[in-house]
Amino acid sequence: DIQLTQSPSFLSASVGDKVTVTCRASQGISSYLAWYQQKPGKAPKLLIYAASTLQSGVPSRFSGSGSGTDFTLTISSLQSEDFATYYCQQLNSNPQFGGGTKVEI
Amino acid sequence: EVQLVESGGTLVQPGRSLRLSCITSGFNFRDHTLSWVRQAPGKGLDWVGFIKSEPYGGTTEYAASVKGRFTISRDNSKSIVYLQMNSLKTEDTAVYYCCRRLPLSRGYGMDVWGQGTTVTVSS
């Protein structure tokens, strides 16, 4: 099975900060990686698919990059509504989620 | 509007069975792979399994933790996907989400999610 290591697990940041979350796969997954945002009590929301393509309706301050084993989610200027937990997911084989990154004030 | 609405979650004893339903609308159900994802209280997301679209034979894949106990099926005439859960364990306690998978050309991400239904396995 492909393992995903997401870091950091927790991140403290302020409004306006640039935030970076990384996701490393235990083997190459090409660009079969997605990023999700989840707020408490809510279903996850797709932000990025195919490693770097912004889902329709998602603000452009979110971006994704990487291929193979190393991937990054970047929020260029953190807004109050972005405080949430973020998950990466590999879809190269049977899907697997990373452990999550909680972005806190 | 594309919608997925799960139902069937409840309190159930260990070893018993339960079937969840996901009623969909607003898209061509037959052409989409549907997945189930769960989230235990205070934990991260955990993929359960998926059932492929009708053109791809409706075949299924499961996570190792549920293989042999859980079965995903679909009724293309009603646009409903089911999750049959047998031999339930306390560790199956979670919110269960139904979600739609994007096609290969878009990297297989899960673009639409239901609101979730809660399954509690306890004696």
Interface residues (C-beta under 8 A of the other chain):
Chain A: D1 S31 Y32 L33 A34 Y36 Q38 A43 P44 K45 L46 I48 Y49 A50 A51 T53 Q55 Y87 Q89 L91 N94 P95 Q96 F97 G98 G99 G100
Chain B: S35 V37 G44 L45 D46 W47 F50 E61 A63 A64 Y97 C99 L102 R106 G107 Y108 G109 M110 D111 W113 G114 Q115 G116
